[in-house]
Amino acid sequence: PTLPFKKIDRSGGNNIEIPLGALTLGNHQLTVRASSGGFSDALTRPLSVLSSYFTKNTSDFYEGLAGLKIKNDAVGYTTLTFSSYGRGRLYNELKSLSYQWGVRLDQKGTQLIATDLLNNYFGEKNEKPEFQAAKYQAYTGGLQLLPYSSDDLELSAISAHLFEDSAFDRSSLKNYLSQSLSDTKSDTSRITRALYGLTAFKEPVLTKIQKIKSDKSLTLKDKVFVALALDSIGAKEEARAYYKQMIKPSVETKSSYAYVDGLKGDDTIITTTLVAALTASLEEPESTQLALYVDQNFPKETLNSFQQLLYIKSALPKLNPEEVSFAYKAGAKDGSKTLKDGESFELIFSPQELASLELSNVKGKLGVVASYEQQSSPGSISKDKNLSLNRSYEVNGSVTKEFKDGDTVLVRFNPQFSGNALNGAYQIVDYLPSGLRPIDQESSRYYSNYDSRIYPAEINDQKITFVVDKNVNLPVYYYARVVSKGTYKAEPALLQSLRSLESATVSN
């Protein structure tokens, strides 16, 4: 911009203040020239005018087809992560389940079933682990979690669908499920589970399922077992209609994940896993999003490995078994890659490289996730109701918004997570008002409950970033100093999951 002025203070040693007036958004150059006698000089500095300091991390999913073009408004670099969008995406989860240890049925059994699936679907030749099925079958014919515990109807019903015919005495198990329809403990919840278990034996129970499916006493989880039973017995379209009417309204869906809302703690995770299995069998689009939530959240007081196996057994036959391969070229970067079981591949591109990206020779179903930082505004953030963040400014232990020269300002955060919030790491991103500068140092250390506080993971001009864990409760704060007088706007801080960027909120 042109900055005309008529009067300069030449008295020596004084600062010259130049009113810039209103500037348009974008990048400018500020040039100051000076001359004296026959000499002259000039100083040019870049000047960026922003509508907001506020940015957010964003991710976009693409199907990796030949000729794919990716356009975004990234502030800086974009990271592309390439992975199999077929059967291979379940490999790592299966491999992890095959390493289960412990003496419970849902540990020993998970190890056996996962190993079988790896051998059958991925061509592996793993030795089957030892499994003494008889230890887990009670005298009633039902299955028990531990050799010395009592029979469990829900465990028995799910196991009937997971294990091969040779694992247990199937006749006794079927009789146990049949008797559970009318025994002294029978209620609508038990009936739904017994009916689901009996569909594994192809028993003619469709009429009984239809009779109970509209019972007003059914809980949400009961309804999930009704839908699973309808699907298992072959009434898929009836199961689909029932799911959309009775269950889907309770599914909270984000762009990358979904979960069953209205429940608490472990019930949320267990029920979400069952719905993931149901939707995988029905080939509903939210199945992958539900599975992602399950993959990132773990029950605290039980296990959901059998429910996970129900999902995997439903999903595997419907996914493409091919390996994925492709070639890429972007600027000076070029190459080719083959992705096998569960592998992924990451590349980082500048805006210029991304614009020139060429994808070719794609074989198999390739998924591409583009992750980047973009200019944003607090009003554009869709707040996750499971998160909250409070921020305050303190001087000498008192909360205030007015500072004077020489003040050291403590900026404090109080993140809150509900039981349904995603597990794992979150980032807190704060933007200091322009009259302040951070004085803390960056730290890359791993935090434990024995630390006194969490330090910034990154400091970039006015942007300060922390990484916190949902389950590590430590004070989060940093210090700043006053650098120039004036009245400034303090934009909100961002709290955002690093597992799913859609899970975010902003502070006051």
C-alpha positions as CSV (number, residue, x, y, z in Angstrom):
1,P,0.0,0.0,0.0
2,T,1.0,3.6,-0.5
3,L,1.5,5.4,2.8
4,P,1.9,9.1,2.3
5,F,2.8,11.3,5.3
6,K,4.1,14.8,5.6
7,K,5.9,15.0,8.9
8,I,8.8,13.0,10.2
9,D,10.4,13.4,13.6
10,R,14.1,14.0,12.9
11,S,15.1,14.8,16.5
12,G,17.1,11.6,16.7
13,G,16.5,8.4,18.5
14,N,12.7,8.6,18.3
15,N,10.5,5.9,16.8
16,I,8.4,7.0,13.8
17,E,4.8,5.9,13.9
18,I,3.1,5.5,10.5
19,P,-0.7,5.1,10.5
20,L,-1.5,2.4,7.9
21,G,-5.2,3.0,7.8
22,A,-7.5,0.2,6.6
23,L,-5.8,-2.6,4.7
24,T,-7.3,-5.1,2.4
25,L,-7.0,-8.9,3.2
26,G,-4.0,-10.6,1.7
27,N,-0.3,-10.2,1.3
28,H,1.3,-6.8,1.0
29,Q,4.8,-5.2,1.0
30,L,5.6,-2.4,3.3
31,T,8.5,-0.3,2.0
32,V,10.1,2.5,4.0
33,R,12.6,4.8,2.2
34,A,15.0,7.3,3.7
35,S,17.3,9.8,2.0
36,S,19.8,12.4,3.2
37,G,22.0,14.5,1.0
38,G,23.1,12.3,-1.8
39,F,22.4,9.0,0.0
40,S,19.3,6.9,0.1
41,D,18.2,3.5,1.3
42,A,15.0,1.5,1.7
43,L,13.7,-1.3,3.8
44,T,10.9,-3.7,2.6
45,R,9.0,-6.1,4.8
46,P,6.2,-8.5,4.0
47,L,2.9,-7.7,5.6
48,S,0.1,-10.3,5.8
49,V,-3.4,-9.1,6.6
50,L,-5.7,-11.9,7.9
51,S,-9.3,-12.0,8.8
52,S,-8.4,-14.3,11.6
53,Y,-5.4,-16.2,13.1
54,F,-7.7,-19.1,13.5
55,T,-6.9,-22.3,11.5
56,K,-8.0,-25.9,11.8
57,N,-6.7,-29.3,10.7
58,T,-8.8,-30.9,8.1
59,S,-8.9,-34.2,6.3
60,D,-10.6,-35.2,3.1
61,F,-11.1,-38.7,1.7
62,Y,-10.8,-39.6,-2.0
63,E,-11.0,-42.9,-3.9
64,G,-7.6,-43.2,-5.5
65,L,-8.5,-43.4,-9.2
66,A,-6.1,-42.7,-12.0
67,G,-6.0,-39.0,-12.9
68,L,-7.1,-38.0,-9.4
69,K,-6.8,-34.2,-8.8
70,I,-6.7,-32.9,-5.2
71,K,-7.5,-29.2,-4.6
72,N,-7.6,-27.5,-1.2
73,D,-6.9,-24.2,0.4
74,A,-4.1,-25.6,2.7
75,V,-2.0,-23.2,4.7
76,G,1.3,-24.9,4.0
77,Y,1.9,-28.6,3.2
78,T,-0.6,-31.4,2.5
79,T,0.0,-35.0,3.7
80,L,-1.5,-37.7,1.5
81,T,-1.9,-41.2,3.1
82,F,-2.5,-44.0,0.7
83,S,-4.1,-47.3,2.0
84,S,-6.0,-50.3,0.8
85,Y,-9.8,-49.6,0.7
86,G,-10.5,-53.3,0.4
87,R,-10.0,-56.4,2.6
88,G,-6.5,-55.3,3.6
89,R,-7.8,-52.5,5.9
90,L,-9.0,-55.2,8.3
91,Y,-5.7,-57.1,8.4
92,N,-4.1,-55.2,11.3
93,E,-7.2,-55.4,13.4
94,L,-7.4,-59.1,12.9
95,K,-3.7,-59.6,13.6
96,S,-4.1,-57.7,16.9
97,L,-7.1,-59.8,17.8
98,S,-5.1,-63.0,17.1
99,Y,-2.6,-62.0,19.8
100,Q,-5.3,-61.9,22.5
101,W,-4.2,-63.6,25.7
102,G,-6.0,-64.6,28.9
103,V,-8.3,-67.4,30.1
104,R,-11.7,-65.9,29.4
105,L,-13.8,-67.4,26.6
106,D,-13.8,-64.1,24.7
107,Q,-10.0,-64.1,24.9
108,K,-9.2,-67.7,24.1
109,G,-12.0,-67.8,21.5
110,T,-10.9,-64.5,19.8
111,Q,-7.4,-65.8,19.3
112,L,-8.8,-69.0,17.6
113,I,-11.4,-67.2,15.4
114,A,-9.0,-64.4,14.3
115,T,-6.3,-67.0,13.4
116,D,-8.9,-68.9,11.3
117,L,-9.9,-65.7,9.5
118,L,-6.3,-64.8,8.8
119,N,-5.6,-68.2,7.3
120,N,-8.9,-68.3,5.3
121,Y,-8.9,-64.7,3.9
122,F,-5.3,-63.7,3.8
123,G,-3.6,-67.0,2.8
124,E,-1.6,-67.3,6.0
125,K,-0.6,-70.6,7.6
126,N,-0.7,-69.8,11.3
127,E,-0.9,-72.7,13.7
128,K,-4.2,-72.8,15.5
129,P,-4.0,-72.0,19.2
130,E,-5.1,-74.6,21.7
131,F,-8.7,-74.2,22.7
132,Q,-10.5,-76.5,25.2
133,A,-14.1,-75.6,24.3
134,A,-15.7,-78.0,26.8
135,K,-14.3,-75.9,29.7
136,Y,-16.6,-73.1,28.7
137,Q,-19.9,-75.0,28.2
138,A,-22.0,-75.2,31.4
139,Y,-24.2,-78.2,32.2
140,T,-27.2,-76.2,30.9
141,G,-25.7,-76.2,27.4
142,G,-25.0,-72.4,27.6
143,L,-21.6,-70.9,27.4
144,Q,-19.8,-69.3,30.3
145,L,-17.1,-66.6,30.3
146,L,-14.8,-68.6,32.7
147,P,-14.7,-72.3,33.5
148,Y,-16.1,-71.6,37.0
149,S,-18.7,-69.0,36.1
150,S,-22.4,-69.4,35.2
151,D,-23.9,-69.5,31.7
152,D,-24.3,-66.2,29.9
153,L,-27.2,-65.9,27.3
154,E,-25.8,-63.0,25.3
155,L,-22.3,-64.6,25.2
156,S,-23.9,-67.9,24.1
157,A,-26.0,-66.2,21.3
158,I,-23.0,-64.4,19.8
159,S,-20.8,-67.4,20.1
160,A,-23.3,-69.5,18.2
161,H,-22.6,-67.2,15.2
162,L,-18.8,-67.1,15.6
163,F,-17.7,-70.7,16.2
164,E,-17.6,-73.5,13.8
165,D,-19.9,-76.5,14.4
166,S,-17.1,-78.6,15.9
167,A,-16.2,-76.2,18.7
168,F,-19.0,-76.9,21.2
169,D,-21.8,-79.3,21.7
170,R,-24.1,-77.5,19.3
171,S,-27.2,-79.6,20.2
172,S,-26.9,-78.6,23.9
173,L,-26.3,-75.0,23.0
174,K,-29.4,-74.9,20.7
175,N,-31.5,-76.5,23.5
176,Y,-30.2,-73.9,26.0
177,L,-31.2,-71.0,23.6
178,S,-34.6,-72.6,23.0
179,Q,-35.3,-73.0,26.7
180,S,-34.3,-69.4,27.4
181,L,-37.3,-68.2,25.4
182,S,-39.6,-69.3,28.2
183,D,-37.5,-70.1,31.3
184,T,-38.2,-68.4,34.7
185,K,-35.7,-65.6,33.9
186,S,-37.2,-64.9,30.5
187,D,-38.0,-61.2,29.6
188,T,-38.0,-59.3,26.3
189,S,-34.2,-58.7,26.5
190,R,-33.4,-62.3,27.0
191,I,-35.9,-63.4,24.3
192,T,-34.2,-61.1,21.7
193,R,-30.8,-62.6,22.4
194,A,-32.1,-66.2,22.4
195,L,-33.9,-65.6,19.1
196,Y,-30.7,-64.1,17.6
197,G,-28.7,-67.2,18.8
198,L,-31.2,-69.6,17.3
199,T,-30.9,-68.0,13.9
200,A,-27.4,-69.5,13.8
201,F,-29.0,-72.9,13.7
202,K,-31.5,-71.9,11.0
203,E,-34.4,-72.4,13.4
204,P,-37.8,-71.2,12.0
205,V,-38.1,-68.3,14.5
206,L,-39.1,-65.5,12.0
207,T,-42.7,-65.3,13.4
208,K,-41.4,-65.0,16.9
209,I,-39.0,-62.2,15.9
210,Q,-41.8,-60.3,14.1
211,K,-44.1,-60.7,17.1
212,I,-41.6,-59.1,19.6
213,K,-39.9,-56.5,17.4
214,S,-42.4,-53.7,18.2
215,D,-42.6,-54.4,21.9
216,K,-42.5,-51.1,23.8
217,S,-40.3,-52.5,26.5
218,L,-37.3,-53.2,24.1
219,T,-34.2,-51.2,24.8
220,L,-32.0,-49.9,22.0
221,K,-29.6,-52.8,22.4
222,D,-32.6,-55.2,22.3
223,K,-33.6,-53.7,19.0
224,V,-30.1,-54.2,17.6
225,F,-30.4,-58.0,18.4
226,V,-33.8,-58.0,16.7
227,A,-32.3,-56.5,13.6
228,L,-29.3,-58.9,13.7
229,A,-31.8,-61.9,14.0
230,L,-33.8,-60.7,11.0
231,D,-30.7,-60.2,9.0
232,S,-29.2,-63.6,10.0
233,I,-32.4,-65.5,9.2
234,G,-32.4,-64.0,5.7
235,A,-35.1,-61.3,6.0
236,K,-32.5,-58.6,5.0
237,E,-34.9,-56.0,3.7
238,E,-37.0,-56.3,6.8
239,A,-33.9,-56.0,8.9
240,R,-32.9,-52.9,6.8
241,A,-36.2,-51.2,7.3
242,Y,-36.2,-52.0,11.0
243,Y,-32.7,-50.6,11.4
244,K,-33.5,-47.4,9.6
245,Q,-36.7,-46.8,11.6
246,M,-35.7,-48.1,15.1
247,I,-31.9,-47.8,15.4
248,K,-30.4,-45.4,12.9
249,P,-32.0,-42.3,14.5
250,S,-29.8,-43.0,17.5
251,V,-26.6,-43.1,15.4
252,E,-24.5,-40.0,15.7
253,T,-22.6,-39.6,12.4
254,K,-19.6,-37.5,11.7
255,S,-17.6,-37.4,8.4
256,S,-15.1,-40.0,9.5
257,Y,-16.7,-41.9,12.5
258,A,-20.1,-42.7,14.0
259,Y,-21.4,-44.1,17.3
260,V,-24.7,-45.0,19.0
261,D,-25.7,-42.0,21.1
262,G,-27.9,-42.0,24.2
263,L,-25.9,-44.6,26.1
264,K,-23.0,-44.4,28.5
265,G,-19.5,-45.8,28.8
266,D,-19.0,-49.4,27.8
267,D,-22.6,-49.7,26.7
268,T,-21.9,-47.1,24.0
269,I,-18.9,-49.1,22.7
270,I,-20.5,-52.6,22.8
271,T,-23.7,-51.4,21.1
272,T,-21.8,-49.5,18.5
273,T,-19.8,-52.6,17.7
274,L,-23.0,-54.6,17.2
275,V,-24.4,-52.0,15.0
276,A,-21.2,-51.9,12.9
277,A,-21.6,-55.7,12.4
278,L,-25.3,-55.3,11.4
279,T,-24.6,-52.4,8.9
280,A,-21.7,-54.3,7.4
281,S,-23.9,-57.2,6.7
282,L,-26.6,-54.9,5.3
283,E,-23.9,-52.9,3.4
284,E,-25.1,-49.6,4.9
285,P,-22.6,-46.8,4.2
286,E,-22.1,-45.8,7.9
287,S,-20.6,-49.2,8.7
288,T,-17.0,-48.1,8.2
289,Q,-17.5,-45.0,10.3
290,L,-19.0,-47.1,13.1
291,A,-16.0,-49.5,12.9
292,L,-13.6,-46.6,13.1
293,Y,-15.1,-45.4,16.4
294,V,-14.9,-49.0,17.7
295,D,-11.3,-49.3,16.6
296,Q,-10.3,-46.1,18.5
297,N,-12.3,-46.7,21.7
298,F,-12.0,-49.5,24.2
299,P,-14.4,-50.6,27.0
300,K,-13.0,-50.1,30.5
301,E,-14.8,-52.9,32.3
302,T,-15.3,-55.7,29.7
303,L,-14.2,-56.7,26.2
304,N,-15.8,-56.2,22.9
305,S,-13.6,-58.6,20.9
306,F,-16.4,-61.0,20.0
307,Q,-18.6,-58.1,18.7
308,Q,-15.6,-56.9,16.7
309,L,-15.3,-60.4,15.2
310,L,-19.0,-60.3,14.2
311,Y,-18.2,-57.1,12.3
312,I,-15.1,-58.5,10.6
313,K,-16.9,-61.7,9.6
314,S,-19.7,-59.7,8.0
315,A,-17.4,-57.2,6.3
316,L,-14.6,-59.5,4.9
317,P,-16.6,-61.4,2.3
318,K,-17.8,-58.1,0.8
319,L,-14.4,-56.4,0.4
320,N,-12.1,-56.6,-2.5
321,P,-9.2,-59.1,-1.8
322,E,-6.8,-57.6,-4.3
323,E,-3.5,-56.0,-3.3
324,V,-3.3,-52.3,-4.2
325,S,-0.6,-50.7,-6.4
326,F,-0.2,-47.3,-8.0
327,A,2.3,-44.9,-9.5
328,Y,2.6,-41.2,-8.7
329,K,4.4,-38.1,-9.9
330,A,4.4,-34.6,-8.4
331,G,7.1,-32.1,-9.2
332,A,10.4,-33.9,-8.5
333,K,8.8,-36.7,-6.6
334,D,7.8,-39.8,-8.5
335,G,7.6,-43.5,-7.9
336,S,5.4,-46.5,-7.5
337,K,4.1,-48.5,-4.5
338,T,2.4,-51.8,-3.7
339,L,0.4,-52.0,-0.5
340,K,-0.1,-55.4,1.0
341,D,-2.0,-56.5,4.1
342,G,-2.8,-53.5,6.2
343,E,0.1,-51.3,4.9
344,S,-0.2,-47.6,4.3
345,F,2.1,-45.1,2.5
346,E,2.5,-41.4,3.2
347,L,3.8,-38.5,1.1
348,I,4.0,-34.7,1.9
349,F,3.4,-32.2,-0.8
350,S,3.8,-28.5,-1.1
351,P,0.9,-26.6,-2.8
352,Q,2.8,-26.5,-6.1
353,E,3.6,-30.2,-5.9
354,L,0.0,-31.1,-5.0
355,A,-1.3,-29.1,-8.0
356,S,0.9,-31.2,-10.3
357,L,0.1,-34.6,-8.8
358,E,-0.5,-37.4,-11.3
359,L,-1.8,-40.8,-10.1
360,S,-1.6,-43.6,-12.6
361,N,-1.5,-47.4,-13.0
362,V,-3.9,-47.9,-10.1
363,K,-4.8,-51.5,-9.4
364,G,-7.2,-52.5,-6.7
365,K,-9.3,-50.2,-4.5
366,L,-7.2,-47.4,-3.2
367,G,-8.1,-44.9,-0.5
368,V,-6.4,-41.5,-0.2
369,V,-6.7,-39.2,2.8
370,A,-5.5,-35.6,2.4
371,S,-4.6,-33.9,5.7
372,Y,-3.8,-30.2,5.9
373,E,-4.3,-27.0,7.8
374,Q,-6.6,-24.4,6.5
375,Q,-7.7,-20.9,7.3
376,S,-10.9,-21.0,9.2
377,S,-13.1,-19.1,11.7
378,P,-14.5,-20.2,15.1
379,G,-18.0,-20.0,13.7
380,S,-17.3,-22.7,11.2
381,I,-16.5,-25.3,13.8
382,S,-19.2,-27.9,14.4
383,K,-18.9,-28.4,18.1
384,D,-18.7,-32.0,19.4
385,K,-21.1,-32.1,22.4
386,N,-18.7,-34.6,24.1
387,L,-16.0,-31.9,24.4
388,S,-15.6,-28.6,26.1
389,L,-12.7,-26.1,26.6
390,N,-12.3,-23.2,28.9
391,R,-9.5,-20.6,28.7
392,S,-8.5,-17.9,31.1
393,Y,-5.8,-15.2,31.3
394,E,-4.2,-14.6,34.8
395,V,-1.8,-12.1,36.2
396,N,-0.4,-12.8,39.7
397,G,-3.1,-15.4,40.3
398,S,-6.0,-13.2,39.3
399,V,-8.1,-13.7,36.2
400,T,-8.1,-10.5,34.1
401,K,-8.2,-9.3,30.5
402,E,-6.3,-6.0,31.1
403,F,-2.5,-6.0,31.3
404,K,0.3,-3.4,31.7
405,D,3.9,-3.2,30.7
406,G,6.0,-5.8,32.4
407,D,3.2,-8.2,33.2
408,T,3.8,-11.9,32.8
409,V,0.4,-13.4,31.6
410,L,-0.5,-17.0,32.4
411,V,-2.8,-18.5,29.8
412,R,-4.7,-21.5,31.3
413,F,-6.8,-24.2,29.6
414,N,-9.3,-26.6,31.1
415,P,-10.3,-29.3,28.6
416,Q,-13.3,-31.6,29.5
417,F,-14.2,-34.9,27.9
418,S,-17.4,-36.9,28.3
419,G,-17.5,-40.7,28.4
420,N,-18.4,-40.8,24.7
421,A,-15.5,-38.7,23.6
422,L,-13.0,-40.5,21.4
423,N,-10.0,-42.0,23.3
424,G,-6.5,-41.0,22.7
425,A,-4.6,-37.7,21.9
426,Y,-6.1,-34.3,21.4
427,Q,-4.5,-31.0,20.3
428,I,-5.2,-27.7,21.9
429,V,-4.4,-24.8,19.5
430,D,-4.3,-21.3,20.9
431,Y,-3.7,-18.0,19.1
432,L,-2.3,-15.2,21.3
433,P,-3.7,-11.7,20.7
434,S,-1.2,-9.6,18.7
435,G,-0.1,-7.5,21.7
436,L,1.3,-10.6,23.5
437,R,4.2,-13.0,22.7
438,P,4.7,-16.5,24.2
439,I,7.8,-17.0,26.4
440,D,7.5,-20.7,27.1
441,Q,9.7,-23.2,25.3
442,E,8.6,-26.2,23.1
443,S,8.7,-29.7,24.6
444,S,8.4,-33.0,22.8
445,R,8.4,-35.2,26.0
446,Y,5.8,-37.8,26.7
447,Y,3.6,-37.0,29.7
448,S,2.5,-39.2,32.5
449,N,0.5,-38.6,35.6
450,Y,3.7,-37.8,37.5
451,D,4.4,-34.6,35.6
452,S,3.4,-31.2,37.0
453,R,2.0,-29.8,33.8
454,I,1.8,-30.1,30.0
455,Y,4.2,-27.9,28.0
456,P,3.5,-26.6,24.5
457,A,4.4,-29.1,21.7
458,E,4.9,-26.3,19.2
459,I,5.2,-22.5,19.2
460,N,4.9,-20.8,15.8
461,D,4.6,-17.0,16.1
462,Q,1.2,-16.4,17.7
463,K,0.1,-20.0,17.5
464,I,0.7,-22.3,20.5
465,T,-0.1,-26.0,20.3
466,F,-0.4,-28.6,23.1
467,V,-1.0,-32.3,22.8
468,V,-3.0,-33.8,25.6
469,D,-4.5,-37.2,26.3
470,K,-8.1,-37.8,27.3
471,N,-7.0,-39.9,30.2
472,V,-4.0,-37.9,31.5
473,N,-5.3,-35.1,33.8
474,L,-2.5,-32.5,34.1
475,P,-2.6,-28.7,34.2
476,V,-2.3,-27.1,30.7
477,Y,-0.9,-23.5,30.6
478,Y,1.8,-21.3,29.2
479,Y,3.2,-17.8,29.8
480,A,3.2,-14.7,27.6
481,R,4.5,-11.2,27.9
482,V,3.2,-7.8,26.8
483,V,5.0,-6.4,23.7
484,S,2.8,-3.5,22.5
485,K,0.0,-1.4,23.9
486,G,-3.5,-1.4,22.4
487,T,-6.8,-3.2,22.4
488,Y,-6.7,-6.7,20.8
489,K,-9.1,-9.5,19.9
490,A,-8.5,-12.9,21.6
491,E,-9.8,-15.5,19.3
492,P,-11.0,-18.9,20.7
493,A,-8.7,-21.8,21.2
494,L,-9.4,-25.1,19.4
495,L,-9.7,-28.6,21.0
496,Q,-9.5,-31.3,18.4
497,S,-9.1,-35.1,18.4
498,L,-6.0,-36.3,16.5
499,R,-7.8,-39.5,15.6
500,S,-10.7,-37.9,14.0
501,L,-10.4,-34.2,13.0
502,E,-14.2,-33.9,13.0
503,S,-14.3,-34.2,16.7
504,A,-13.6,-30.6,17.8
505,T,-14.8,-27.7,19.8
506,V,-13.7,-24.1,20.6
507,S,-13.2,-22.2,23.8
508,N,-15.0,-19.2,25.2
